[in-house]
Amino acid sequence: MLEVDGHPHLLGPGDSVMAPRGVPHTWALDGTEPGRIVIAFQPAGLMDELFDAACQLSGMASPEALRPLFEAHGMQVVGPPLR
């Protein structure tokens, strides 16, 4: 399940969707089997730095804990997770 600008998309193998920079988006695994997601950033902006910083976290951080990390890299947590 992926939501872009409030519009839900239920994706299957091989499906794709565009989430433009600056548009709120989120995703969640919908099911019990492991899943994969491939994300491409063009241009990457501060995403490399965000991922480097996120790798220093332990476990699954709450949206509140992620808020300062995102803000430090020019992004904003705008809502609750899908699941």
C-alpha positions as CSV (number, residue, x, y, z in Angstrom):
1,M,0.0,0.0,0.0
2,L,1.3,3.4,-1.0
3,E,-0.4,6.7,-0.4
4,V,0.6,9.8,-2.5
5,D,-1.0,13.2,-1.7
6,G,-3.9,11.4,0.1
7,H,-4.6,9.0,-2.8
8,P,-4.1,5.3,-2.0
9,H,-2.4,2.9,-4.4
10,L,-2.4,-0.9,-3.9
11,L,0.6,-2.1,-5.8
12,G,1.6,-5.5,-6.9
13,P,4.8,-7.0,-8.3
14,G,6.2,-4.8,-11.1
15,D,3.9,-1.8,-10.4
16,S,5.2,1.7,-9.9
17,V,4.0,5.1,-8.8
18,M,5.5,8.6,-8.9
19,A,5.7,10.6,-5.7
20,P,7.0,14.0,-6.6
21,R,9.3,16.0,-4.3
22,G,7.3,18.0,-1.8
23,V,4.2,15.9,-2.1
24,P,3.2,14.0,1.1
25,H,3.6,10.2,0.7
26,T,3.9,7.1,2.8
27,W,3.9,3.3,2.4
28,A,3.2,0.2,4.4
29,L,3.5,-3.6,3.7
30,D,0.0,-4.9,3.2
31,G,0.2,-8.6,4.1
32,T,2.2,-11.2,6.1
33,E,4.8,-12.2,3.5
34,P,8.1,-10.2,3.1
35,G,8.0,-7.5,0.5
36,R,10.4,-5.2,-1.4
37,I,10.3,-1.6,-2.4
38,V,12.6,0.1,-4.9
39,I,12.9,3.8,-4.5
40,A,14.8,6.1,-6.9
41,F,15.6,9.8,-6.2
42,Q,16.5,12.1,-9.0
43,P,18.1,14.3,-7.9
44,A,18.9,12.8,-4.5
45,G,19.1,16.1,-2.7
46,L,19.8,15.3,1.0
47,M,18.5,11.8,0.9
48,D,21.9,10.2,1.2
49,E,22.6,12.2,4.3
50,L,19.1,11.3,5.7
51,F,19.7,7.5,5.1
52,D,23.2,7.7,6.7
53,A,21.7,9.3,9.8
54,A,18.8,6.9,9.9
55,C,21.2,4.0,9.9
56,Q,22.5,5.2,13.2
57,L,19.0,4.6,14.8
58,S,18.3,1.3,16.6
59,G,15.0,-0.4,15.9
60,M,11.9,1.1,14.4
61,A,11.6,4.7,15.3
62,S,8.3,6.4,16.0
63,P,7.2,9.3,13.7
64,E,7.8,11.7,16.7
65,A,11.4,10.4,17.0
66,L,11.9,10.8,13.2
67,R,10.6,14.3,13.1
68,P,13.9,16.1,14.0
69,L,15.9,13.8,11.7
70,F,13.6,14.6,8.8
71,E,13.5,18.3,9.5
72,A,17.3,18.4,9.7
73,H,17.3,17.2,6.1
74,G,14.6,19.5,4.7
75,M,11.6,17.2,5.1
76,Q,8.6,17.1,7.3
77,V,6.6,14.3,8.9
78,V,3.0,15.3,8.2
79,G,0.8,12.5,9.4
80,P,0.5,9.1,11.1
81,P,1.8,5.9,9.4
82,L,-0.5,3.9,7.3
83,R,-0.3,0.9,9.8
